[in-house]
Amino acid sequence: MSRITRNEGAELFFYFGGERVKAYEGDSIAAALLAAGHTIFRRTPVSGTTRGPLCMMGVCFDCLVQIDGIGNQQACMHAVRDGMVVELQDGAFDVVTQVPAEGTL
């Protein structure tokens, strides 16, 4: 998949499933992954069916990923940060055990 227009923001790199992915400042994680050709972001908890971004505005929850070890994050609602680690979300995550320490966000 290619971009509609070239973003003039600074070039950034992050990791998805161990792969180094190029993005531009201001890109959402979902937009950057789609531009890099990734369409599967998660697997459903019950059947393992693959899902990817649908609405790109935080309504559908089909783009859930792990961001820097924290699950249940919507890729379309988070901007790319240089060096961040994003992983495919495989099933459900227990939100109670995933709450970050106070002051770390």
Buried (B, 14 or more C-beta within 10 A) or exposed (E): EEEEEEBEEEEBEBEBEEEEBEBBBBBBBBBBBBBBEBEEBBBBEEEEEEBBBEEBEEEBEBBBBBBBEBBBBBBBEBBBEEEBEBBBBEEBBEEEEEEEEEEEE
